[in-house]
Amino acid sequence: MSVTPQQHGTSSVTLIGLGPMGLAMAGAYLDAGYAVTLWNRTAGRAADLVARGAVLAPSAAEAVAANELVVLSLTDYDAVFAVLAAAEPELAGRTVVNLSSDTPERAREAARWLAERGAGHLTGGVQVPPSGIGRPESSTFYSGPVELFGRHRAALEVLTGADHRGDDPGLAQLYYQIQMDLFWTSLAGYLHATAVAEANGIPADVFLPYATSTAASMPGFLAFYAPRIAAGNHGGDVDRLTMALASVEHVRHTVEASGVDGSLPRLIADTFRRGVEAGHGASSTTSLIGLLRE
């Protein structure tokens, strides 16, 4: 079976990769009236989408050949290159929107590889889980040629709002990964604090409003510190690293006395201690940025 090229301009799209995110994206395109061609290594995942009118291509090459706009939602760039290599003869003239996660340098590598084969490339970093797909208030970082982004913006905004960060194809992944840096470390902190709470007989639902209150205070801290960091102002007029180290040590002692793994607060305390030993004890905790960059 072959797939007839749909040639509907921006009203048609090929989507490769049907994990939870890819399934949500394909559904959003169908909801918006797009002609959708699909390919996935496990063809059975496409059954419900095919029942709704999507076309399942028998190969990655035929899926790529079906449309000018090709959206990838794969685990990482190893999977991306495996799929693209299989479709290499069909890539010329296509625009590949790569929404798979990996490093900024791998995004640049993919853009170069595709350019050598006559295809355009936009990198994307989706900032929401599958449940956020199809919602205009959600957002995805994009980078790559602004002309290419402009040409396909309407199709991309079927999925989420679109935030173009610049022509460098690595920028979308960079913005995405630094968001994930903040997200995962914050979530780890919440899980750790909840473990300590439960170890002391405080259930997660009882702790929730207090955890939420602390999380809600963070935007104020970020808004205060960001201009000072940008200006290189790490003065200890508001907080001092020595005070922060003492506080984290109190946390660590409480954690260990509760029988909970203390490796996370210990890691933070060790980092703060390195800053103090480097002579930044009287400076703000933000002075750690220089230490971390080294």
C-alpha positions as CSV (number, residue, x, y, z in Angstrom):
1,M,0.0,0.0,0.0
2,S,1.3,3.4,-0.9
3,V,0.2,6.8,0.4
4,T,-1.0,9.4,-2.1
5,P,0.6,12.8,-1.5
6,Q,-2.1,14.9,0.0
7,Q,-0.8,18.3,-1.2
8,H,-3.2,20.4,0.9
9,G,-0.5,23.0,1.8
10,T,-0.8,24.0,5.5
11,S,-4.0,21.9,5.9
12,S,-2.2,18.6,5.8
13,V,0.6,17.2,8.0
14,T,2.6,14.1,8.5
15,L,3.2,13.1,12.1
16,I,5.8,10.5,13.1
17,G,5.8,9.0,16.6
18,L,2.7,8.0,18.5
19,G,3.7,8.0,22.1
20,P,1.3,9.9,24.4
21,M,2.5,13.2,23.0
22,G,2.3,12.2,19.4
23,L,-1.2,10.7,19.9
24,A,-2.3,14.0,21.4
25,M,-0.8,16.0,18.6
26,A,-2.4,13.8,15.9
27,G,-5.7,14.2,17.6
28,A,-5.4,18.0,17.7
29,Y,-4.7,18.1,14.0
30,L,-7.7,15.9,13.2
31,D,-9.9,18.1,15.5
32,A,-8.7,21.1,13.5
33,G,-9.7,19.5,10.2
34,Y,-6.2,18.7,8.9
35,A,-5.5,15.7,6.6
36,V,-3.1,13.7,8.8
37,T,-0.7,11.0,7.7
38,L,0.9,8.9,10.4
39,W,3.8,6.5,10.9
40,N,4.9,4.7,14.0
41,R,7.0,1.6,14.6
42,T,4.1,0.0,16.5
43,A,1.3,0.5,13.9
44,G,-1.4,-0.6,16.3
45,R,-1.2,2.7,18.2
46,A,-2.7,4.4,15.2
47,A,-6.0,2.4,15.2
48,D,-8.2,5.0,16.9
49,L,-6.7,7.9,14.8
50,V,-7.2,5.9,11.6
51,A,-10.8,5.4,12.6
52,R,-11.1,9.1,12.8
53,G,-9.8,9.6,9.3
54,A,-6.0,9.7,9.6
55,V,-4.0,7.7,7.0
56,L,-1.4,5.2,8.3
57,A,1.6,5.0,6.0
58,P,3.4,1.7,5.7
59,S,6.8,3.2,6.0
60,A,8.5,6.3,7.3
61,A,9.6,7.2,3.8
62,E,6.0,7.1,2.5
63,A,4.8,9.2,5.5
64,V,7.4,11.8,4.7
65,A,6.6,11.8,1.0
66,A,2.9,12.5,1.8
67,N,3.2,16.1,3.0
68,E,5.6,19.1,2.9
69,L,5.2,19.5,6.7
70,V,6.5,16.6,8.8
71,V,6.3,16.7,12.6
72,L,8.4,14.4,14.7
73,S,7.5,13.4,18.2
74,L,10.1,10.8,19.2
75,T,12.0,9.8,22.3
76,D,15.4,11.4,21.4
77,Y,17.6,12.3,18.4
78,D,18.9,8.7,18.0
79,A,15.3,7.8,17.1
80,V,15.1,10.9,14.9
81,F,18.1,10.0,12.9
82,A,17.0,6.4,12.5
83,V,13.7,7.6,11.0
84,L,15.2,10.3,8.8
85,A,17.8,7.9,7.4
86,A,15.0,5.5,6.4
87,A,13.2,8.4,4.7
88,E,16.3,10.1,3.2
89,P,15.2,9.9,-0.5
90,E,12.0,11.8,0.3
91,L,13.4,14.6,2.4
92,A,14.2,17.2,-0.3
93,G,11.7,20.1,-0.1
94,R,10.2,19.0,3.2
95,T,10.0,21.0,6.4
96,V,10.8,18.8,9.4
97,V,9.5,20.2,12.7
98,N,11.4,18.2,15.3
99,L,9.6,18.2,18.7
100,S,11.8,15.4,20.1
101,S,13.9,16.1,23.2
102,D,17.7,16.1,23.2
103,T,20.6,18.6,23.6
104,P,21.0,21.9,21.7
105,E,24.0,20.6,19.8
106,R,22.1,17.5,18.6
107,A,19.4,19.9,17.3
108,R,22.0,21.8,15.4
109,E,23.4,18.5,14.0
110,A,20.0,17.5,12.8
111,A,19.4,20.9,11.1
112,R,22.8,20.6,9.3
113,W,22.1,17.0,8.2
114,L,18.7,17.9,6.8
115,A,20.0,21.0,5.0
116,E,22.5,18.9,3.2
117,R,19.6,16.8,1.9
118,G,17.5,19.8,0.8
119,A,15.1,19.9,3.8
120,G,14.2,22.7,6.2
121,H,14.3,22.1,10.0
122,L,12.6,23.8,13.0
123,T,13.5,22.7,16.5
124,G,10.7,22.6,19.0
125,G,10.6,22.2,22.8
126,V,7.0,21.5,24.1
127,Q,6.4,23.0,27.5
128,V,3.3,21.0,28.4
129,P,2.3,17.4,28.9
130,P,0.0,15.7,26.4
131,S,-3.0,17.0,28.2
132,G,-1.9,20.5,27.2
133,I,-1.8,19.9,23.5
134,G,-4.5,21.7,21.5
135,R,-4.7,24.5,24.0
136,P,-3.7,28.0,22.9
137,E,-2.6,28.9,26.4
138,S,0.0,26.2,26.2
139,S,3.4,27.0,24.6
140,T,6.2,25.5,22.6
141,F,9.6,27.0,22.0
142,Y,10.7,27.0,18.4
143,S,14.0,28.0,16.7
144,G,15.3,27.8,13.2
145,P,14.8,30.1,10.1
146,V,12.2,32.7,11.0
147,E,10.8,32.6,7.4
148,L,10.2,28.8,7.8
149,F,8.6,29.4,11.2
150,G,6.3,32.1,9.7
151,R,5.2,29.9,6.9
152,H,4.1,27.1,9.2
153,R,3.1,29.1,12.2
154,A,-0.6,28.5,11.8
155,A,-0.1,24.7,11.7
156,L,2.2,24.8,14.7
157,E,-0.3,26.8,16.7
158,V,-2.9,24.0,16.3
159,L,-0.8,22.2,18.9
160,T,0.1,25.1,21.3
161,G,1.0,28.7,21.3
162,A,4.4,29.2,19.5
163,D,7.3,31.1,20.9
164,H,10.1,31.6,18.3
165,R,13.4,32.1,20.1
166,G,15.7,32.8,17.2
167,D,17.3,31.4,14.0
168,D,19.9,29.1,15.9
169,P,18.3,25.7,15.7
170,G,19.8,24.9,19.2
171,L,17.9,27.6,21.0
172,A,14.6,25.9,21.4
173,Q,16.2,22.9,23.0
174,L,18.3,25.2,25.2
175,Y,15.2,27.0,26.4
176,Y,13.4,23.7,26.9
177,Q,16.2,22.1,28.8
178,I,16.8,25.0,31.2
179,Q,13.0,24.9,31.9
180,M,13.3,21.2,32.6
181,D,16.4,21.8,34.8
182,L,14.2,24.1,36.9
183,F,11.1,21.8,36.8
184,W,12.8,18.5,37.8
185,T,14.9,20.0,40.6
186,S,11.8,21.7,41.9
187,L,9.8,18.5,41.7
188,A,12.6,16.6,43.4
189,G,12.5,19.1,46.2
190,Y,8.8,18.7,46.7
191,L,9.0,14.9,46.7
192,H,11.8,15.0,49.2
193,A,10.0,17.4,51.5
194,T,6.9,15.2,51.3
195,A,8.9,12.2,52.2
196,V,10.1,14.0,55.3
197,A,6.6,15.1,56.1
198,E,5.2,11.5,55.8
199,A,8.1,10.1,57.8
200,N,6.8,12.4,60.6
201,G,3.2,11.5,60.3
202,I,2.1,14.4,58.1
203,P,0.2,13.1,55.1
204,A,0.8,14.5,51.6
205,D,-2.7,16.1,51.5
206,V,-2.2,17.8,54.8
207,F,1.2,19.1,53.7
208,L,-0.2,20.2,50.3
209,P,-1.4,23.8,51.2
210,Y,1.9,24.6,52.9
211,A,3.9,23.2,49.9
212,T,1.7,25.2,47.6
213,S,2.3,28.4,49.6
214,T,6.1,28.0,49.4
215,A,5.9,27.3,45.7
216,A,3.7,30.3,45.2
217,S,6.3,32.6,46.8
218,M,9.0,31.6,44.3
219,P,7.9,34.0,41.5
220,G,8.5,36.9,43.9
221,F,12.0,35.7,44.7
222,L,12.8,35.1,41.0
223,A,11.5,38.6,40.1
224,F,13.7,40.1,42.8
225,Y,16.9,38.2,42.0
226,A,16.8,38.2,38.2
227,P,17.6,41.9,37.6
228,R,20.4,41.8,40.3
229,I,21.9,38.7,38.7
230,A,21.8,40.4,35.2
231,A,23.5,43.4,36.7
232,G,26.2,41.2,38.4
233,N,25.0,42.4,41.8
234,H,25.5,39.6,44.4
235,G,25.7,41.8,47.4
236,G,24.7,40.3,50.8
237,D,22.3,43.1,51.7
238,V,19.3,40.8,51.7
239,D,20.6,37.3,52.1
240,R,24.0,35.8,52.8
241,L,25.5,32.5,51.7
242,T,26.6,31.7,55.2
243,M,23.0,32.0,56.4
244,A,21.8,29.8,53.6
245,L,24.4,27.1,54.4
246,A,23.3,27.1,58.1
247,S,19.7,26.8,57.0
248,V,20.3,23.9,54.7
249,E,22.3,22.1,57.4
250,H,19.3,22.4,59.7
251,V,17.2,20.9,56.9
252,R,19.7,18.0,56.5
253,H,19.8,17.3,60.2
254,T,16.0,17.2,60.3
255,V,15.9,14.9,57.3
256,E,18.4,12.4,58.6
257,A,16.8,12.4,62.1
258,S,13.5,11.5,60.3
259,G,15.1,8.5,58.7
260,V,14.9,10.0,55.2
261,D,17.7,9.9,52.6
262,G,19.8,13.1,53.2
263,S,21.7,13.0,49.9
264,L,19.7,15.8,48.3
265,P,20.1,18.4,51.1
266,R,23.7,17.2,51.5
267,L,24.4,18.0,47.9
268,I,23.0,21.5,48.3
269,A,24.9,22.0,51.5
270,D,28.1,20.9,49.9
271,T,27.6,23.4,47.0
272,F,26.9,26.2,49.4
273,R,29.9,25.3,51.5
274,R,32.1,25.4,48.3
275,G,30.8,29.0,47.8
276,V,31.7,30.0,51.4
277,E,35.1,28.4,51.1
278,A,35.7,30.4,47.9
279,G,35.2,33.6,49.8
280,H,31.5,34.3,49.0
281,G,30.1,33.8,52.5
282,A,29.1,37.4,52.9
283,S,27.6,37.6,49.5
284,S,24.1,36.7,48.3
285,T,23.3,33.0,47.5
286,T,23.1,34.2,43.9
287,S,26.9,34.4,43.9
288,L,26.8,30.6,43.5
289,I,26.1,31.2,39.8
290,G,29.7,32.0,39.2
291,L,30.8,28.9,41.1
292,L,28.4,26.7,39.2
293,R,29.5,28.1,35.8
294,E,33.1,27.2,36.7
